[in-house]
Every structure is written in structure tokens, then in C-alpha cells.
Amino acid sequence: MKVLVLGSGAREHAIVRALSQDPDVTQIHVAPGNAGIAADAVVHALDLTDAMAPTALASELGIDLVIIGPEGPLVIGAADRLREAGINVFGPSGAAAQLEGSKAFAKEIMAEAGVPTALAHVCDTRAEVEAALDQFGAPYVVKDDGLAAGKGVVVTDDRAEAIEHALSCFEKQDGRVVIEEYLDGPEVSLLCITDGLAVIPLLPAQDFKRVFDGDLGPNTGGMGAYAPLPWAPAGMVEEVVARVVQPTVDELRHRGTPFCGVVYAGLALTSRGVRVIEFNARFGDPETQVVLALLKTQLSHVLEAAATGHLADFGPLAWHEGSAVTVVVAAENYPANPMTGDVVTIQDGLGEAYVLHAGTKRDEHGAVVTAGGRVLSVVATGASLGQARENVYVAVNHVEIRGSHHRSDIALAADEGRVHVPS
């Protein structure tokens, strides 16, 4: 099988790594890729803002399956163009990808499907924002309605800060904001593969959005993650599939926009039960890094089954024992104004860990240098969560990037038994 992966982050590198261990995958192509992916696959320059570009490349290469990583190509209809050309693609149509592309649309879908979520108001003016903030009270939750690379949400006790974020969202073309009630309880990421009918869940994970230890500082695209969740209530995954993901998939199909790809459910386990925080229409980053580290089933098989509408024939997924942890190494000044062009050095002695590249490229001298905010994802597995944490942080100390930073508390609370689900 010849596979083309679209994207350039650590999520795509994790997908490439899983495919490279798959005996039925004969060629792996990636566009546009990064410096690390280039060592594991054939990379191609490609403009992912052009919805037709992936189809042209896949046709030229004779690709059997296209896997779309980031949300941008999905929302502009890259999967539609591929399907029109008769190419198998894992990723939803532009219409179905609005589940992530518009938070207002996602709220509408959830209301129709009876999916439990936070109360919310969609706002177009400052007056509407202020009224909604006053109705829900602090902590204030303000979300950009459109795509914002995982950084469009502000949660704050400062009303002025909440209003300021809303006004910045209004400055975008067709800018709107969603004001929500705050949800208590720990957060969970559950990624589910679907062909528009059947749903197969992956392992639940938890990611860390804030830039600094202790969940302090601004939101980022994600500073680390771990899986599975030792504190998760029994039956949680089955409940989320039955009450959240399957009804959402069914509603999209009934509207004539079936969803083929990954439904990423961002959840809060609140004192009132499971509530949806957000949906994404693709593999999560950095959750994918830990989930695929534990997947034993051949990735190409399950994704091809989804792409061709045969997921119902696919048996339960097989998983390795133990836990996985990933820690993101970020560039200096990330997330505000990350520095680029700094040399990336990875010393020998990673042990049970490995490094996935995100914001990297080769400079004119052939050296690997930083080219984005989140530079690397260091991933490790272990027989226990504590062992996986120990392995990953030993490896992080073998990474050298001037001015880089990372969180030192990824999965620490879970390992110490300090994550509590409200009764």
C-alpha cells in the first residue's frame, strides 16, 4: 500500500512512525513534512491551503490511501476533491469538518443529537458578549468560533481579559465568539475512528494546554499528554461513544454530510456527568503521539477500513500493555513569538524513548534548526505511568535547543493519584 500523509507536525510524524512499522505499507509519502519526517518518509513540497494540490500529488504518485493530518485542508474541502478523483482518503468532507471549523455549528449538532455539553451563547457584538459573561459568571470561557490552531480559547476570572479576547475574535473576517459556562472536573481526550456509520474508540488520553507547570500561563497547541488514564471511571469510553460520538456521527449522516475520519471529543468529567468541551475533526496533537505509541493493530488496516466504509467489519483494536507519555519541547518565547533558526541537537542515550519532529527544518548548511513554536515531541512508554514518565524525562534531558522550554509535570498528578473525578 502506498500512503500519503498530509501535514508537518509531530502528529504526522507519529502517524508516519506507525505506518513504517506496518508490513503492508510499501511507500510512505508526506507533504510538506519536516526535517525529522524526511528521515522516515519521502517528503514533497505542497501548499496545504490549495484544496486541489493533494489530489494532484496523490494522482501523480499512484497513492492508495491519503491521511489528512491538520484541520486546515479538511475545512477547505481537500478530502472532497480526493474522493471526487476516486482516491481513498481518511478525513471528513469540508461540510462535516465544520464540526471543528465552527463551534457554533458543533453546538447546533450537539443540540440536535442530544449530546451533553456546556450551555453557551453565540455572540456577534460586545453587548452580547457582556450579557453572556454576566449570565454565566466567572471563570469566563470565551472561544473563537473559527479555527485558531488550538489557541482560540481563553478561560479567565478577569472579565476585562475575557472581553478583550472576544473583541480580538471579532476582528477576523466573519468573526464570532462562543461564550460558555465553565465546566468543572478533569479533562479527557477521546479520539474515535469512524466511517460515518461505525465508531471505534482509541485509548483515552489527557493533554496539557497551558504553557507552564501547574497549568499556568497562556493556552498553547499542547505541551504534553499521556495515555491511558488510570483514574478514568469504569465504562467511561463506552459511555462517551454511546452518548457523545455515535449520536454526533449519526446526526451528521442524517444531514447528508457523513463523517469519515477521526472525531476528537474533548470532554470534562463534571459533577453532572460527561460534558463535551469541543470537537475536533482530526487526530489530536499531542494525544496522537501517545495513543499510537500503544497501538498494536496495524494502523493502515483500520484507516483503510474507515476510508472504504468497512469499519463495521473491523474487530476490536489491540493495544500494548503499559503507558505512554509525551513531552513537548518548545522554542524560546513560545507561544507568544517563538524564536526560529536555532540548532536542534539530540544526543545519544534516549533509552526507551524516541523523538518526533514538529517545528523543524534543514538550514542551508544541512543542520536541523527550529522552524516553529512546538519543536519536538519526546515520547516514551513504560510498564507503568511512573516508568513512562521517568523514561521520557531522561530523554528530554538529551535534547539541546537554545532557550527552549518544556513542562516538568506532564502526567505527574495522575502518577501521584491526585486526579479526582467529581461524584
C-alpha positions in Angstrom: 0.0 0.0 0.0 1.3 3.5 -0.9 0.2 6.1 1.7 0.3 9.9 1.5 0.2 11.8 4.8 -0.6 15.5 4.7 0.9 17.7 7.4 4.1 18.8 9.0 3.8 18.3 12.8 4.7 15.7 15.4 1.2 14.2 15.0 2.1 13.4 11.3 5.5 12.1 12.4 3.7 9.8 14.9 1.5 8.5 12.0 4.5 8.0 9.8 6.3 6.1 12.5 3.3 3.8 13.0 3.0 3.2 9.2 6.7 2.5 9.0 6.2 -0.5 11.3 3.4 -1.8 9.2 4.5 -4.6 6.8 1.6 -3.9 4.4 2.8 -0.3 3.8 5.3 -0.3 0.9 5.8 3.5 0.4 5.2 6.5 2.7 5.0 10.0 1.2 4.4 13.1 3.3 3.6 16.7 2.3 5.1 19.0 3.3 6.7 17.2 6.2 9.6 18.4 8.3 13.3 17.6 9.0 12.6 14.6 11.1 9.9 13.1 8.9 12.2 13.4 5.9 14.4 10.8 7.6 11.5 8.3 7.7 9.5 9.0 4.5 9.6 10.7 1.1 8.7 14.4 1.5 7.1 16.7 -1.1 6.6 20.4 -1.1 2.9 21.2 -1.1 0.6 24.1 -0.4 -2.0 22.8 2.0 -4.1 25.9 1.5 -4.8 24.7 -2.0 -7.7 22.2 -1.8 -6.7 20.7 -5.2 -3.0 20.2 -4.5 -3.2 16.9 -2.6 -5.3 15.4 -5.3 -2.8 16.3 -8.0 0.1 14.9 -5.9 -1.7 11.7 -4.9 -2.7 11.0 -8.6 0.9 11.6 -9.7 2.3 9.2 -7.1 -0.4 6.5 -7.5 -1.4 6.7 -3.9 -3.7 4.1 -2.4 -4.7 6.0 0.8 -4.4 9.6 1.8 -4.4 10.5 5.5 -5.1 14.2 6.3 -3.5 15.4 9.5 -4.3 19.0 10.2 -7.7 20.7 10.2 -6.9 23.4 7.6 -7.0 21.2 4.5 -10.1 19.4 5.9 -12.2 22.6 6.3 -11.4 23.8 2.8 -12.5 20.5 1.2 -9.3 18.7 0.4 -10.9 15.4 1.2 -13.9 16.2 -1.1 -11.5 16.8 -4.0 -9.7 13.5 -3.4 -12.9 11.5 -3.2 -14.2 13.1 -6.4 -11.0 11.8 -8.1 -11.6 8.3 -6.8 -8.8 8.3 -4.2 -9.3 6.7 -0.8 -9.0 9.3 1.9 -9.1 9.2 5.7 -10.6 12.6 6.6 -14.0 14.2 6.6 -15.6 16.4 3.9 -15.4 20.1 4.2 -19.1 20.2 5.4 -18.5 17.5 8.0 -15.3 19.2 9.2 -17.3 22.2 10.2 -17.7 20.2 13.4 -14.3 21.7 14.2 -14.4 24.6 11.8 -17.3 26.3 13.6 -18.0 26.0 17.3 -21.5 27.4 16.7 -22.1 24.6 14.2 -20.8 22.0 16.7 -23.3 23.3 19.3 -26.1 23.0 16.8 -25.2 19.4 16.0 -25.0 18.6 19.7 -28.4 20.1 20.4 -30.0 18.1 17.6 -28.3 14.9 18.7 -28.9 15.3 22.4 -25.2 15.4 23.3 -24.4 16.7 26.7 -22.3 19.9 26.6 -21.8 23.3 28.2 -24.5 25.9 28.0 -23.4 28.5 25.5 -24.3 31.7 23.7 -23.0 32.6 20.2 -22.2 36.4 20.2 -21.7 38.9 17.3 -21.4 42.1 19.4 -19.7 43.4 22.5 -23.1 43.9 24.2 -24.0 40.2 23.6 -20.6 39.2 25.0 -21.0 41.2 28.1 -24.5 39.9 28.7 -23.4 36.3 28.3 -20.4 36.8 30.6 -22.7 38.2 33.3 -25.1 35.4 32.9 -22.5 32.6 33.4 -20.2 34.4 35.7 -16.5 33.6 36.4 -14.5 31.6 35.4 -15.3 33.1 32.0 -14.9 30.8 28.9 -14.5 32.7 25.6 -13.9 30.7 22.4 -13.2 31.9 18.9 -15.9 30.4 16.7 -13.4 29.5 13.9 -10.1 27.7 13.6 -7.4 29.0 15.9 -4.8 26.2 16.0 -5.8 25.2 19.5 -5.2 28.7 20.9 -8.6 30.3 20.4 -9.9 29.7 23.9 -9.4 31.9 27.0 -10.5 30.8 30.4 -10.1 33.6 33.0 -11.5 35.1 36.1 -10.7 38.6 34.6 -13.8 40.0 32.9 -11.8 42.6 31.1 -9.4 39.9 29.7 -12.5 37.9 28.5 -13.9 40.9 26.7 -10.5 41.7 25.2 -10.2 38.2 23.7 -13.8 38.4 22.3 -13.0 41.7 20.6 -9.9 40.2 19.0 -12.0 37.4 17.6 -14.4 39.9 16.1 -11.6 41.5 14.2 -11.3 38.4 12.0 -13.4 38.1 8.8 -16.9 36.8 9.9 -15.6 36.8 13.4 -17.9 35.4 16.1 -17.4 34.1 19.6 -19.0 31.5 21.8 -19.4 32.2 25.5 -19.8 29.1 27.6 -20.4 28.1 31.2 -17.3 26.8 32.9 -17.1 23.0 33.3 -15.5 21.5 36.4 -13.7 18.2 36.6 -10.7 16.7 34.8 -10.5 16.8 31.1 -10.3 13.8 28.7 -9.5 13.5 25.1 -11.1 10.5 23.3 -10.3 10.0 19.7 -12.7 7.8 17.7 -12.3 6.4 14.2 -15.5 6.4 12.1 -16.5 5.7 8.5 -19.8 7.6 9.0 -21.6 4.6 10.5 -19.5 2.5 12.8 -17.3 4.1 15.6 -14.2 2.6 17.1 -12.6 4.4 20.1 -8.9 4.7 20.7 -7.4 4.9 24.2 -8.5 7.9 26.2 -5.7 10.4 26.8 -5.2 13.7 28.7 -3.3 16.7 27.3 -1.9 19.8 28.9 -2.7 23.1 27.2 -1.1 25.7 29.4 2.5 26.5 28.8 3.9 26.3 32.3 3.9 23.8 35.1 0.8 23.8 37.3 -1.4 24.7 34.4 -0.2 28.3 34.4 0.3 30.7 31.6 -1.4 31.1 28.2 -3.0 28.3 26.2 -0.8 26.5 23.6 -1.4 23.8 21.0 -0.5 21.3 23.7 2.6 20.8 25.9 2.3 17.1 26.5 0.0 14.2 27.0 -0.3 10.7 28.5 -2.4 7.5 27.9 -4.3 5.6 29.1 -5.9 7.2 32.2 -5.5 5.2 35.4 -8.2 7.3 37.1 -10.9 7.0 34.4 -14.2 5.7 35.7 -15.1 2.2 34.6 -17.2 2.3 31.4 -16.3 5.8 30.6 -15.2 5.1 27.0 -18.3 3.1 26.3 -20.5 5.9 27.7 -18.8 8.6 25.6 -19.2 6.5 22.4 -22.9 5.9 23.2 -23.9 9.4 24.4 -21.5 11.6 22.5 -19.7 10.3 19.4 -22.2 7.9 17.9 -25.1 10.4 18.1 -22.9 13.0 16.6 -21.8 10.8 13.7 -25.5 9.7 13.2 -26.7 13.3 13.1 -24.1 14.3 10.5 -25.0 11.3 8.3 -28.7 12.2 8.6 -27.9 15.7 7.4 -26.3 14.3 4.3 -22.7 15.0 5.4 -21.3 11.7 6.6 -18.1 11.9 8.6 -15.2 9.7 7.7 -12.1 10.2 9.8 -11.4 11.0 13.5 -13.9 12.5 15.8 -11.9 14.0 18.6 -14.1 14.6 21.6 -12.7 17.0 24.2 -14.5 16.2 27.4 -14.9 17.3 31.0 -15.9 14.7 33.6 -18.1 17.1 35.7 -20.2 16.7 38.9 -23.2 16.5 36.5 -21.6 13.8 34.3 -19.7 13.8 31.0 -19.9 17.1 29.0 -18.3 18.0 25.6 -15.9 20.9 25.7 -15.1 20.8 22.0 -14.9 18.6 18.9 -12.0 18.3 16.5 -12.2 16.7 13.1 -8.8 15.1 13.1 -6.2 13.3 15.2 -5.3 15.4 18.2 -1.8 16.7 18.8 -0.1 15.8 21.2 -2.6 13.0 22.1 -1.9 11.1 18.9 1.8 10.7 19.9 0.9 8.7 23.0 -2.1 6.8 21.6 -0.2 5.5 18.6 2.7 4.6 20.7 0.5 2.0 22.4 -1.4 0.8 19.3 -0.7 -2.8 18.3 -3.2 -3.1 15.4 -1.7 -2.2 12.0 -2.7 1.5 11.5 -3.1 1.2 7.8 -5.7 -1.5 8.1 -8.1 0.4 10.4 -7.7 3.7 8.5 -8.3 2.0 5.1 -11.4 0.2 6.6 -12.8 3.6 7.6 -11.9 5.2 4.3 -13.7 2.5 2.3 -16.7 2.2 4.5 -15.9 -1.2 6.0 -15.2 -0.3 9.6 -18.1 -2.4 10.9 -16.2 -5.5 9.7 -13.2 -4.5 11.8 -12.7 -6.2 15.1 -11.6 -4.6 18.4 -8.2 -2.8 18.3 -5.2 -4.4 20.0 -3.1 -2.4 22.4 0.3 -2.8 24.1 0.4 -3.1 27.8 1.6 -0.1 29.9 1.5 3.6 29.5 2.9 6.3 27.2 3.9 9.9 27.9 4.9 12.7 25.6 6.6 16.0 26.5 6.7 18.8 24.0 10.0 20.8 23.8 9.1 24.3 22.7 11.1 27.1 21.2 12.2 30.2 23.1 9.3 32.7 23.5 6.6 30.1 22.6 3.6 30.7 22.4 3.9 34.4 22.0 6.7 34.9 19.4 8.8 31.8 19.1 12.4 32.1 18.0 13.4 30.1 14.9 16.7 29.1 13.3 18.2 27.7 16.5 20.2 24.4 16.1 18.4 21.2 17.4 20.8 18.7 18.9 19.6 15.3 20.1 22.2 13.3 22.0 22.5 9.5 22.1 21.1 7.7 25.1 17.4 8.1 24.7 16.8 4.7 26.1 13.1 3.7 25.9 12.1 7.0 24.3 12.1 8.4 20.8 11.8 11.9 19.3 9.1 13.1 16.9 9.7 16.3 15.0 7.2 19.2 14.6 8.7 22.7 14.0 12.0 21.7 12.4 13.7 22.2 9.0 17.2 21.9 7.5 19.1 25.1 7.1 21.4 26.0 4.2 24.2 24.0 5.9 22.2 20.9 6.4 21.7 21.4 10.2 18.3 20.7 11.8 17.0 24.0 13.2 13.8 25.3 14.8 11.1 26.4 12.4 8.0 26.7 14.7 6.8 27.0 18.3 6.5 23.4 19.3 9.7 21.9 18.0 9.8 18.3 19.2 7.6 15.7 20.9 9.7 13.3 23.1 7.7 10.1 23.6 8.3 7.2 25.9 6.5 4.1 27.1 6.8 2.1 30.3 5.2 -0.7 32.2 3.6 1.9 34.4 2.8 5.6 34.1 5.6 6.4 36.5 8.1 4.4 34.5 6.9 6.1 31.3 7.4 9.5 32.9 10.8 8.6 34.1 11.8 7.4 30.7 10.5 10.4 28.9 12.2 13.0 31.1 15.5 11.2 30.9 15.2 11.5 27.1 14.2 15.2 27.3 17.5 15.9 29.0 19.2 14.7 25.9 17.7 17.4 23.8 19.5 20.7 23.3 17.9 23.8 21.8 19.0 27.3 22.9 16.3 28.9 25.0 13.9 26.0 24.7 11.4 25.1 27.5 9.1 22.3 28.5 6.8 21.3 31.3 8.2 19.1 34.0 4.8 18.0 35.4 3.2 16.1 32.5 1.2 13.2 34.0 2.6 13.9 37.4 -0.8 14.4 39.2 -2.1 11.1 37.6 1.0 9.2 38.7 0.6 10.5 42.2 -3.1 9.7 42.3 -4.1 13.4 42.6 -6.7 13.4 39.7 -10.2 13.2 41.1 -13.5 12.8 39.2 -16.4 14.6 40.9 -19.0 12.2 42.1 
